[in-house]
Amino acid sequence: QSADPLERYDTPAWCTRAILPMLGPLAGKRILEPSAGRGAIVKALLVAGAAPEQIEAVEMHSGRRMEIPLVSHIECADFITWTPLFGSPDLVVMNPPFSDAQAHIEHAISLLAPGGTCAALLRLAFVGSKGRRPFRLAYPFDLYPMASRPSFTPDGKTDSADYAWFLFGAGHGGRFAVLEGKGS
């Protein structure tokens, strides 16, 4: 699979569906998808029952932003410097650019409403870096590795990396379960 220099990789819907049971009910939550690309996670959240008025999306590339389904607010901005217009999110669901994942996660956590959760889809190797020890200590997380490797490209090919959902925020830290189903 060739690398996209802008890290434009759509999250397969089954990946988002796989983590939904760990996030609790979506009803009434203010939800954010940062660095939303074409809104793959937004689409999966809408199919799962989230109402459009619950969701806010941020995407820095105007062309991709135009493909995001209509939700309460879609802003064209760099997420790292963005602040919410409509209050803090209760839930952030994201597939951050791997090259800047830690900064995206730290910013997302800083925006959360009290008791909120940040769910980030990352390469499993993200957890193993020695350089991230201070991050791991500062931000405990639950870890949900995916048993199946996702494909982020239209050709259906996967890379050689394993992926996992990391859940950060109040009450998270130490839970582990393998998400078995790939779904359709």
SULGIDA-V708825 format. One record per pair of residues at least 6 apart in sequence whose C-alpha atoms are under 7 Angstrom apart, sorted by the first residue. I is the first residue (numbers start at 1). J is the second residue. Records with the same first field share a line. If there is no record, write none. Layout:
# SULGIDA-V708825
I = J + J
This chain:
# SULGIDA-V708825
1 = 157 + 159
7 = 97
8 = 37
9 = 152 + 153
10 = 40 + 152
11 = 40 + 41 + 152
12 = 150 + 152
13 = 40 + 41 + 44
14 = 182 + 183 + 184
16 = 41 + 44
17 = 44
18 = 179
26 = 50
27 = 50
29 = 54 + 90 + 91
30 = 54 + 55 + 89 + 90 + 91
31 = 54 + 55 + 56 + 89 + 90 + 91 + 92
32 = 55 + 56 + 57 + 89 + 91 + 92 + 93
33 = 42 + 56 + 57 + 58 + 92 + 93 + 94
34 = 57 + 58 + 59 + 79 + 94
35 = 58 + 59 + 60 + 79 + 96
36 = 57 + 58 + 59
37 = 59 + 64 + 65
38 = 64 + 65 + 67 + 68
39 = 67 + 68 + 69
43 = 69
46 = 52
52 = 70 + 71 + 72
53 = 71 + 72
54 = 72
55 = 71 + 72
56 = 71 + 72 + 73 + 74
57 = 73 + 74 + 75
58 = 74 + 75 + 76 + 77 + 79
59 = 65 + 75 + 76 + 77 + 78
60 = 76 + 77 + 78
61 = 76
62 = 76
65 = 76
80 = 104 + 107
88 = 111 + 112 + 113
89 = 111 + 112 + 113
90 = 112 + 113 + 116 + 117
91 = 116 + 117 + 118
92 = 108 + 117 + 118 + 119
93 = 118 + 119 + 120
94 = 119 + 120 + 121
95 = 120 + 121 + 122
96 = 104 + 120
108 = 118
109 = 118 + 169
115 = 169 + 170
116 = 169 + 170
117 = 167 + 168 + 169 + 170
118 = 167 + 168 + 169
119 = 165 + 166 + 167 + 168
120 = 165 + 166 + 167
121 = 163 + 164 + 165 + 166
122 = 163 + 164 + 165
123 = 161 + 162 + 163 + 164
124 = 162 + 163 + 164
139 = 168
140 = 168 + 172 + 173
141 = 166 + 167 + 168 + 172 + 173 + 174
142 = 166 + 167 + 168 + 172 + 173 + 174 + 175 + 176
143 = 164 + 165 + 166 + 167 + 175 + 176 + 177
144 = 164 + 165 + 166 + 176 + 177 + 178 + 179
145 = 163 + 164 + 165 + 177 + 178 + 179
146 = 163 + 164 + 178 + 179 + 180
147 = 178 + 179 + 180
148 = 182
149 = 158 + 162 + 163
150 = 158
151 = 157 + 158
